[in-house]
Amino acid sequence: MKNLALFASALLLLAACENFNTKTYQDDLAMPLADGQTDSLLYAISLEYVSSGPRIPIMEKMNQRIVQQAFDLEGVSGQPEELANTYRENLIDEYITENSGSQSGVLTWEDKINGVFTAKYKQWRNYLLSYYSFRGGAHGIQTLSQLVFDKETGELLTENDLFAPGYEEPVAQLMKKAVMADMEATAPELKELVELEFVVPNGNFSVGEGGVKWIFQPYEVGPYALGIVTADVSWEDLKPYLNK
């Protein structure tokens, strides 16, 4: 009976470790610059974070990294709701300061942040952050940032963790090939705009059953017309360069 009880306890502990529960912080704002004006600050956020499941230090480590990335607050700690509110108030102050008395004629700002856990792969959980910003001009800018968490430690997976030393050049060649194949299939008229020398491991990647997917932001590997560029490379192709 004692062994049976120990076995049952072990199963319960394993089940608790497998639990991964999240909550989503949401907020939005449409604030006119002044009474009677149509120019406004348009702000919307939806940010998923870990609420229970992993041990508290692991959960806190993951959540801190999410909010630091979302709000560009490297080294700042606090609860997701608290930091989101601080970001919101700072954005309002910046909007009013920058645009009060402005004669530019472009007084509407947009600021949208969306963060969500995506695919699971082995012990890793992918997290995708989408950020859209408009501060005037011909268009806004949308960027995508990917984080890969080890759910057993809360640490971020890096390319140096994933690949063996000396991976940079051969993996970059695989990425260049993948980018050009994708451009040929989806937008052949734009492939000549890709600046292949900048298609290299950049730390902005996710992992999945098929392999590794890198993302390059607008302007990172070519003009704005390219938009967001991706490089999908299979595990089979990456196998010679992986850490054993």
Disulfide bonds with the S-S distance in Angstrom:
none
